[in-house]
Structures are given as structure tokens and as C-alpha cells.
């Protein structure tokens, strides 16, 4: 017996959301599949919230730091990364979530979701051409930085536990790795 999974197009997903079928359910659309999100435990919530506040202060009015909000990608995906650093487009976001061309970089915090974030979301973000994807492994307290998306993969990967990192979009800004991964 062969099992087929019904894949959803982005427009279908938006209609499902619009009529309220997914209200009060933590889900995201990943490659046409509606996937339940893991419950956010305290360390995940703490670190992602603190990092988001830190980045908001650091970037000031140069970028918008969105906490756990959807982004719309062309590969029938509408994930909700923990942090998305995007262009400030003001009221334009009333009609759509940020598209790949609006995104400077994304950050996911992973503990129980490490497998999904390091494989499925990794591919989705690379395929969509997101220039930079930062994955914080909460188990090991490390920042994994993926850059240079090519053919559904990132050509560059570095792992950091200390020091500073300069995001591709803002060459004059230094971000303390410790501010993202430690208390």
C-alpha cells in the first residue's frame, strides 16, 4: 500500500487560515505540509526573547526584528522562525508577510526541534535563497551560521561559541555571540 500526503499550496493554506480552521493550533506550512510546532519551553523562550531584544537595540531603525511571525516563501512554505530580521516596510506588511527579498537573515532556536531546524527548515531557507540562516543549538550552546545558499544547500557553515559575528547585510555591526547563546 502506498501512502500519499496531500500537499497544500500557499493560497490554499491562506484560505484555511482565513476561515479559522487552524485557530489556536501552533502550525506552520513547510513544503506544502501543515506541520505542528513544538511547544516552546522556558530556555527556548528566554534565549530567543533576549536575543530579539538585543538585536532590536543593536539594529535600531535599520531593520525590523520579528519574533515568531510568519514569512512567506515560494516553495509552498510559511514558517514562523524564532527571529526574522527583515526590511522595514511599514504598512506593506498589512498585505503580506516578508518575502525572501525582504529578509536579511533568520534565526531558529532549537532544542527538541533541532532535527527539523537543521534539515527541513535548513533546506527550505536555502532553497528560498535566504542569504543567512543562524541556528542556535540550545543543547550545546552554539551558534551555527549558514551562508551562501546554492541549489537548496548552504555553501558555508561556521560554528561559534564565543566572539563576534558580522551579519552579511550590515558589515558595520558586530553581534556578540554570547548575547545569542548564553544567559
TABEL-V747012 format. One record per residue. SS is DSSP state (2 for helix, 1 for strand, 0 for the rest). OMEGA is omega as a letter, one per 40 degrees, with the letter a starting at -180 (999 if undefined). Layout:
[[SS/OMEGA] [SS/OMEGA]]
//
This chain:
[[0/i] [0/i] [0/i] [0/i] [0/i] [0/i] [0/a] [0/i] [0/a] [2/a] [2/i] [2/i] [2/i] [2/i] [2/i] [2/i] [2/a] [2/a] [0/i] [0/a] [0/a] [0/i] [0/i] [0/i] [0/i] [0/a] [1/i] [1/i] [1/a] [1/a] [0/i] [0/i] [1/i] [1/a] [1/i] [1/i] [0/i] [0/i] [0/a] [0/i] [0/a] [2/a] [2/i] [2/a] [2/a] [2/a] [2/a] [2/i] [2/i] [2/i] [2/i] [2/i] [2/i] [2/a] [2/i] [2/i] [2/a] [2/a] [2/i] [0/a] [0/a] [0/a] [0/i] [1/i] [1/a] [1/a] [1/i] [0/i] [0/a] [0/i] [1/a] [0/a] [1/a] [0/a] [0/a] [0/i] [1/i] [1/i] [0/i] [0/i] [0/i] [0/i] [1/i] [1/i] [1/a] [1/i] [0/i] [0/i] [0/i] [2/a] [2/i] [2/i] [2/i] [2/a] [0/i] [0/i] [0/i] [1/i] [0/i] [2/a] [2/i] [2/a] [1/i] [1/i] [1/a] [1/i] [1/i] [1/i] [1/a] [1/i] [0/i] [0/a] [0/a] [2/a] [2/a] [2/a] [2/a] [2/i] [0/a] [2/a] [2/i] [2/a] [2/i] [2/a] [2/i] [2/a] [2/i] [0/i] [0/i] [0/a] [0/a] [1/i] [1/i] [1/i] [1/i] [1/i] [1/a] [0/i] [0/a] [0/a] [0/i] [1/i] [1/i] [1/a] [1/i] [1/a] [1/i] [1/a] [1/i] [1/i] [0/i] [0/i] [1/i] [1/a] [1/a] [1/i] [1/i] [1/i] [1/a] [1/i] [0/i] [0/i] [0/a] [1/i] [1/i] [0/i] [0/a] [0/a] [0/a] [0/a] [0/a] [0/a] [0/i] [0/a] [1/i] [1/a] [2/a] [2/i] [2/i] [2/a] [2/a] [0/a] [0/999]]
//
